């Protein structure tokens, strides 16, 4: 059924526990989307799960090399150009006192890496810093498969463009530790202590100092 008031047009169910179904005709009527009484939206299925949105398909599209297949769920833009693409943001209620406001905390995005007619793209992970609600890129995977942390131009399979500090935040004792996952705790350490570079084994056996 449907009803209207002064400011809102409403399409709804006749009963309090009813679902709202959307059907199309292709040789016969078939349900394509359902909004349940609990507010869950289902596409390609009539069975909701714990999520607010569930998308289900009979096969996984876009596998392989065809860049014109867009998968089961696609977010994009009609604007062509380098660094243009689809973005998914994640956030929540960030301000309870007046005015109530929702904040974006992090985003993931797939964007164009080349110009008109080229399908190459890159993937980014961004976080929001400060109070301006502006996102800053933290990690990028290029079309060539290079991964960069703290840099938007990784030139190898794994590029880190940042200053590594100790757990206490001290600049005088910084480094990288590669630790054995077993019970003996053996580890290699590469780092700087009081402006002196060192390579150590098991914490105390200095190989280079």
SULLIN-V627956 format. One record per residue. N is the residue number from 1. RES is the residue in one letter. SS is DSSP state (@ for helix, = for strand, . for the rest). PHI is phi in whole degrees, -180 to 180 (999 if undefined). OMEGA is omega as a letter, one per 30 degrees, with the letter a starting at -180 (none if undefined). Layout:
N_RES_SS_PHI_OMEGA ; N_RES_SS_PHI_OMEGA
This chain:
1_X_._999_l ; 2_X_=_-147_l ; 3_X_=_-153_l ; 4_X_=_-137_l ; 5_X_._-130_a ; 6_X_._-66_a ; 7_X_._-125_a ; 8_X_._-136_l ; 9_X_=_-96_a ; 10_X_=_-123_l ; 11_X_=_-113_a ; 12_X_._-150_l ; 13_X_._-92_a ; 14_X_._-81_a ; 15_X_._-118_a ; 16_X_._-68_a ; 17_X_._-107_a ; 18_X_._-82_l ; 19_X_._-102_l ; 20_X_=_-110_a ; 21_X_=_-109_l ; 22_X_=_-120_a ; 23_X_=_-123_l ; 24_X_=_-130_a ; 25_X_=_-109_l ; 26_X_._-146_a ; 27_X_._79_a ; 28_X_._168_a ; 29_X_=_-76_l ; 30_X_=_-144_l ; 31_X_=_-75_a ; 32_X_=_-109_a ; 33_X_=_-150_a ; 34_X_=_-139_l ; 35_X_=_-109_a ; 36_X_._-79_l ; 37_X_._-63_l ; 38_X_._-86_l ; 39_X_._93_l ; 40_X_._-85_l ; 41_X_=_-103_a ; 42_X_=_-118_l ; 43_X_=_-121_a ; 44_X_._82_l ; 45_X_._-156_l ; 46_X_._-107_a ; 47_X_._-109_l ; 48_X_._-77_l ; 49_X_._-118_a ; 50_X_._-75_a ; 51_X_._-84_l ; 52_X_._-73_l ; 53_X_=_-130_l ; 54_X_=_-127_l ; 55_X_=_-117_a ; 56_X_._-133_l ; 57_X_._-134_a ; 58_X_._-74_l ; 59_X_._-148_l ; 60_X_._-90_l ; 61_X_._-79_l ; 62_X_._74_l ; 63_X_._-75_a ; 64_X_._92_a ; 65_X_._-106_a ; 66_X_._-80_a ; 67_X_._-77_l ; 68_X_._-90_l ; 69_X_._-95_a ; 70_X_._-106_l ; 71_X_._78_a ; 72_X_._-79_a ; 73_X_._-145_a ; 74_X_._-130_l ; 75_X_._-122_a ; 76_X_._-150_l ; 77_X_._-141_l ; 78_X_._-91_l ; 79_X_._-92_a ; 80_X_._-93_l ; 81_X_._154_l ; 82_X_._-61_a ; 83_X_._71_l ; 84_X_._-102_l ; 85_X_=_174_a ; 86_X_=_-104_a ; 87_X_=_-132_l ; 88_X_=_-117_a ; 89_X_=_-107_l ; 90_X_=_-130_a ; 91_X_=_-165_a ; 92_X_=_-173_l ; 93_X_=_-71_a ; 94_X_=_-103_l ; 95_X_=_-137_a ; 96_X_._-93_a ; 97_X_._-74_a ; 98_X_._-61_f ; 99_X_._-85_l ; 100_X_._-65_a ; 101_X_=_-147_l ; 102_X_=_-98_a ; 103_X_=_-113_l ; 104_X_=_-94_a ; 105_X_=_-99_a ; 106_X_=_-154_l ; 107_X_=_-140_l ; 108_X_=_-122_a ; 109_X_=_-148_l ; 110_X_=_-119_a ; 111_X_=_-132_a ; 112_X_=_-70_l ; 113_X_._-104_a ; 114_X_._-128_a ; 115_X_._-85_a ; 116_X_._-58_l ; 117_X_._89_a ; 118_X_._-111_a ; 119_X_._-88_a ; 120_X_._-60_l ; 121_X_=_-143_l ; 122_X_=_-127_a ; 123_X_=_-117_a ; 124_X_=_-129_l ; 125_X_=_-119_a ; 126_X_=_-127_l ; 127_X_=_-126_l ; 128_X_=_-97_l ; 129_X_=_-125_l ; 130_X_._72_a ; 131_X_._-110_a ; 132_X_._-88_a ; 133_X_._65_l ; 134_X_=_-93_a ; 135_X_=_-91_l ; 136_X_=_-122_l ; 137_X_=_-68_a ; 138_X_=_-113_a ; 139_X_=_-146_l ; 140_X_=_-138_l ; 141_X_=_-116_a ; 142_X_._-81_l ; 143_X_._-66_l ; 144_X_._-84_l ; 145_X_._92_l ; 146_X_._-74_a ; 147_X_=_-113_l ; 148_X_=_-126_l ; 149_X_=_-117_a ; 150_X_._80_l ; 151_X_._-145_l ; 152_X_._-96_a ; 153_X_._-132_l ; 154_X_._-68_a ; 155_X_._-111_l ; 156_X_._-146_a ; 157_X_._-59_a ; 158_X_=_-147_a ; 159_X_=_-124_l ; 160_X_=_-116_a ; 161_X_._-115_a ; 162_X_._-151_l ; 163_X_._-96_a ; 164_X_._-92_l ; 165_X_._-113_l ; 166_X_._-73_a ; 167_X_._-62_a ; 168_X_._-85_a ; 169_X_._85_a ; 170_X_._-78_l ; 171_X_._-78_a ; 172_X_._-87_l ; 173_X_=_-142_a ; 174_X_=_-130_l ; 175_X_=_172_l ; 176_X_=_-122_l ; 177_X_=_-118_l ; 178_X_=_-110_a ; 179_X_=_-113_l ; 180_X_._-69_a ; 181_X_._-77_a ; 182_X_._-80_a ; 183_X_._-86_a ; 184_X_._-82_l ; 185_X_._70_l ; 186_X_._-62_a ; 187_X_=_-152_l ; 188_X_=_-100_l ; 189_X_=_-129_l ; 190_X_=_-124_a ; 191_X_=_-172_a ; 192_X_=_-127_l ; 193_X_=_-133_a ; 194_X_._53_l ; 195_X_._67_l ; 196_X_=_-115_l ; 197_X_=_-75_l ; 198_X_=_-145_l ; 199_X_=_-123_a ; 200_X_=_-130_l ; 201_X_=_-118_l ; 202_X_._61_l ; 203_X_._85_a ; 204_X_._-124_a ; 205_X_=_-82_a ; 206_X_=_-75_l ; 207_X_=_-93_l ; 208_X_=_-128_a ; 209_X_._-147_none
